[in-house]
Amino acid sequence: MKIRKAFKFRLCPAQEDVVLLKQHGGNTRFLYNLLLERHNQHYKQTGKTWSKKAMILSLPKIKKEYEFLQTSFSQSLQQVAAHLDMAFDRFFKGISKFPQEKTKHHLNDSFTCPQKWRIGKNFVFIPKIGEVKWIKHRNIEGKPKSITISQDGEHWYCSVLCEVEIEEKPIKTDNIVGLDLGLHDFVVLSDGTKISNPKHLKKKEKQLRRASRKLSRRKLGSKNRTKQRAKVCTIHRKVRNTRKDFLHQLSSKLIKEYDGFALENLNIQGMLKNHCLAKSISDVGWGEFVRQLEYKSLWYSKAFVKVDMFFPSSKRCSACGSINQSLTLSDREWVCTNCGTIHDRDINASKNTEQEGRRILNTVGHTEIYACGEKSSGLKKHSSETIFNEARINSLKPICIQV
């Protein structure tokens, strides 16, 4: 089975290269905002969206109108139209919000080169920029398809997108584990294992508050404000990198130890509307963890099941199956009135999630399963179970189901 995998490397550009990189990133940002503005105007006038093909065909005229765009690689500008079209497609499908204009103050410009680039031992050749040194800390697997140059504050990175062939193995359902995500403990497993929440943002919150206060006092447009903004970006980058490192190490460890995973399908966007918990929920990174666990399950042929958010995992007794309707959010331990079992709230929820996941996996053979790439319009529902069409699913491929 073929998958697409990205390999990210740190660039070490010279001062003249930094000027060119900023120019290319600024051009793609300017073009994105311009195409977004004209797309909205076109929709108001005609009531129809502006297609990707029409946006690409308008680029020669736009480059004559704004001559500084000619300094950028033409295919990188075409990728801007493709990215904007993808953003609108995600908006109309209800996946993301309406596309917004990009700002230069976030210091996160990027551009993509699909062709005419090459990789050397200690450098990457970027069209219209030249050879830029990089830190190649690992080997690249598969067939390279494109590169994306991105800015993160004062740092620049090159992400190489490759097509990799992975071996398909029969899945095993013996060692299935249930996961319960939380804020006090990041995740609780059905075997009793608890992983505490590292609270990455809280550790840097005092430092970030001071740096942000200094930034607010700097004069708009001054060099001191630019320097201070870079310092704030550096703190945010450290928090982001430590969080990603923790999530990658934890998800990889779980993949090695277990044959499959069952977890609740959380409505994270809805939970973020609770202003008392929004910052803690954003810091913990549930969505990114589930995303990593899902695609790694696909890579390593592991079972992956999402249980419906309305399944009473916390209120249900994992021993006898009775429901405790009087359970509140503050009750961390409770006693089942039917069988007398004393439950830890989180461990009980993870055990119930595991049991529900196993039940779904046992009934999968009687349910129609669709392989990845087929249209979801033909997807059928069997009672409350809906097959999750995000990965190739059959007897030899990872099971990825949402109920």
N, C-alpha and C positions, 0 to 999 in steps of 0.2 A: 504494500500500500504506500502511495506517495503522499507526503505531507510537506508543508512549507515551514521552515525553521529559520529564525533570524539569529545572527551572530553579531554581537555589538562590541566595538573596539573604540578605545580612546584615541583621539587624534592629537598630534603634537604639531600644530601648524606654526610656521614662522609668522612674523608680524605682518608681512605683506599678504600672506595667505589668509590671515584673520580678516583683513580688510575685504578681500574678495569673497570670503565665506559670508560675512555680514551683508555684503552687497547682494549676493545671490539669495540669501534668506530673506532679506528685505524686499527684493523684487517679487518673490513668490507670495509673500504676505500681502504686498500691495495689489498684486493681480487677484488674489483670492477675494479681498475686500471689494475690488472693482467688479469682478464677475458676480459677486453676491448682490451688489447694488443693482447692477443691470438685470440680473435675474428677477429681482423683486419688481423692478420697473416693467419688465416684459410680462410678468404675471398680472400686474395691475391693468395693463393695457389690453392684453389678449385673454386673460383668464386661464392661460396654459403655462406649464413650466417650460423653462429653457433647457433643451436637451444637451447632453454632453457633446454630441457631434456639432451642434450649432455653436456651443461655446468655443470648441477647438477651432472651428472655421472662422470665428471672429478674431482669433489671436493675431493674424498678420496685420489687420487694420488697427488693432490696439497697439501693436508694437510700433507702427508708424506714428500713432498719436502720442505715445510715450516712448521716446527713443531710448531711454535708459534701460528698458526691458530687453533690448537687443544684446546687452552684455551677458544675459543669462542663457543657459543651454535651452534650446527650443523644446526638447522633450521634457525637460523639467517643468516648463510652463504648461505643457499639455497635461502633465500629471496633476497640476493644480485644478484644472477643469474636471478631471476624473475624481479627485478628492471631494470637490464641492458637490458633484453629482451624487457621490456616495453618501455625503452628509444629508442631502435632501431625501435620498432614498430611505435612510435610517429614520429620518423624521416622519415621513409618510407611513412607515411601518410601525411607528410608535415606540421605537427603540431608544431614540435620543431626542433632545430638544431641538428647536428651530436653530439653524446655523447662525452663529454670531460673528461679527467682525473680529479680526485678530488685532492685537495691540503689540507694539514693539516694547512696551515696558515690562513684559513678562520674561523677556530674554529667552524665548523658546522657539525661535525660527527654525525651519527645516525645509529641505527640498530633496526630491527623489530623482535619480538618474537611472532610467531603465536600460540604457545602452551606452556604448562608446566609453566605458570605464574599464579599468583593469586593476588587478591586485598584484603587487610585488611582494617581496620578502619583508621589507620594512616600510612600505609606502602603499598608498592607494592613489591611483590616477583619477582625478575628477575632471570631467569635461569643462573647458574654459577656465579652469583654475590651475591644473597641473598636478604634479606629484606632491602629496602631503604625507609626512611621516605619521605613523601610527604605532600603537603598542599592541602587537598581535600576540595575545597571551594564550591563545588556544588555536587548534587547527580548525579549518572550515570543512564541514561535511557536505556531501551532496553537490548538486549543480547550482552555482550562483546565478541568480536571476536579475537582481537589481540591488542598488545601494541607496540608502537614505542618510543624508547628512543632517544632523540635528544639533541644536545649541541648548545647553543647560547652564545658564548663567555665563561664566567665563570659560566653561569647558565645551569642547566640541567632540561629537561622537560620529562614528560611521557604523551603520547597521547593514549587514550583508544578508539579503533574503535568499535562501537556498531551497531547492527542491530535493528532499531526502527520501530515499526508499527505506521503509522500515519493515521488519519481518512480522508477519501475522502469526499469532500463536493462539491455540485454543484457550478460552478463558476458564478460570477456576472459580467456583463459588463456595469453597469450603471455609475459607478464612475471611468472611465478610464482617466489617465493623461498622457500627453506627456512630455518627458524629453529631454532637450538639454544640453549636456555636454560641458564645456568650461574651460578656464584657469583663466579668470578674476572672473567669478562666476563658482563655481564647477558644479552646475546644476541649470537650470532654468525650472520651471514647467509651463505647459500650463495655469494654473490658476493664473499666475503672481508671484508666489513665487520664490524668488532667494536665493540660498544657496551659500555664499561666499567661496572662496578657502582659506583654512587655511594655506597653504604653510608651511607644517611641516619641510621640509628640510631647507628652507631659514632661519627659526628661529634658527636652530642649525648649520648653515653653517660656521659661524665665529669660533665657538668652535671646529667644526670638522676640519677646516683648520689648526688651531693651533696644534691640536692633531696629525694630519697627518704629519705636518712639523716636529714635535718632533720625530715621528716614523721614518722618513726618515734619521734622524741624528744618530739614534741608530746603534751600531755595529751589523752586521749580526751574528746571533747565540748567542747573549748575553742575559742574563736574563732581563736586562733593556728593550731590544727590545720586549721580550715576554710580559712584564708588560704593555708597551706602546701600543702594539697591542691589548691587552685586553681592554684598555681604549677606543681605537678607536671603537672596537666592541660594547662597552657599549653605545656610542653615537649613532651608527647606530641602535642599538636595541631600544633605546628610540624613535627615529624618526619612526621606523617601527611600534612600538606598538601604538604610538599616532595616526598614520595614520589608522591602523586597527581599533582602537577604534572609530574613527570618522566615518569610512565607515560602521561599524557594527551598530552603533547607528542611522545613517541616513537611511540605508536600512531598518532597523527594524521599524523605525518611518513611512516610506513611506508604508510599508506593512500593518501597522495597519490603515492607513488613507485612502488608495485607493483600488479599486477592481482590477485594472489592470494597465499595464505600456506599453507604446510604446516609443521606442528610436531608434536612428540611429545606424546601424551596422558599427561602426568605424573601419578603418584599422589602428590600433594603431602601429603595427610594421612598416608600411610604413611611418607614421607620425614621428616616432622616427629618421628617416633618415635626418630630418631637424635639423641640428646641433644647430641652434639658439634656438629651442624650445624643444630639446630632454630632457634636464634636468627637465624642468618644466612639461613636459608630464609624465615623469617617476615618478616625485614627487606627482602628483595629484592622480594617482591610478585609472584611468578610468576602466581598465580591471578588477581589483579586485572588484570594485563597481558593475559592470555589472554582474560579476560572482555571487556575493552575492545576488543581487536582483533576479537573475534567479533561483537559487536553493531555495531561500526563497519563491518565487512565487509558486514553485512546492510544498513546504511543506504546504503552507497555502491556496492552491487552488485559486491562482490569475492568471489572464490573463497576458501573457508576449509576446510582439511582437517586432521583430527587423525589422526596415525599411531599405531598400536598401541604401547603402552609396551614390548612385548617384541620389537619390530622391532630388529634389531642395527645400529643406525645408526652406532655408534662402532666396532664390530668389523669392519664390512663395508668393503671397499675400494671407493671410489666410481669407480675407474677400470676394474677388471676384475670386481668382484663377489665376490671370494673373502673368506672369513671368517677373521679372526685370533683364534683361541680363546685364545691366551696373553696377550691384552691385559689389563692391570690398570688400576685407577683412577688410579694415579700416573703412568702413561705418557701424556705430553702430546703426544709425537710418536712415530711408528712407521713402519717400512718394510714394505711389502707383500712377502712372500716369493715371491709368484707373478709380479708384474709389476715389482717394484722401485720402485714409486712411494713417495715420501716424503710422509707425511700429517701435517698438523696435526690433532690429535684432534677439536677442535670444528668446524673448517671441513669436515673429512671427514664428520662427523655431520650437519651442515646440508645438505651436498650429497646425501647418501643420503636424507635426509628429503624434499628437493625431488624427487628421482627417484621416490620412492615416492608422493608426492603427485600428481605428474603421471600416474603409472600409474593411480592411482585415478580421477583426473578423466577419463582416456581411456576407462575402462570404465564410467563413470557412465551413459552412454547405454544400456547393456545391462542396467542394474539398475533395479528398481522403486523409484521415489522417491515419498515421501509428503509432501504439503504440510502446513504448520503448521496445527494445529487438529484434525487427524484423530487418531483413537485410535492409540496406539502398539502396541496389542495385535495389530494386523494386520501389524506390521512383520516382514519376512522377512529371512533371512540368506542371503547368497551367499558360500560358502566362508568366509573370515575377515573379510569386509567387512560392516559393519552401518551402515545409513544413519542418520545423526544427525538426529533429528526435532526440531530446535530453531528452525528458520527456514523460511520459505516457500521451497520448492526446486522449480524447474522450469527450462525453457530460458531464461526471462527473469529469473529471480530468483537471488539469491546461493546458491552451493553451499556447504553447511556439512555436512561429513561426518566421522564418527568411525569408524575402523577398528581 
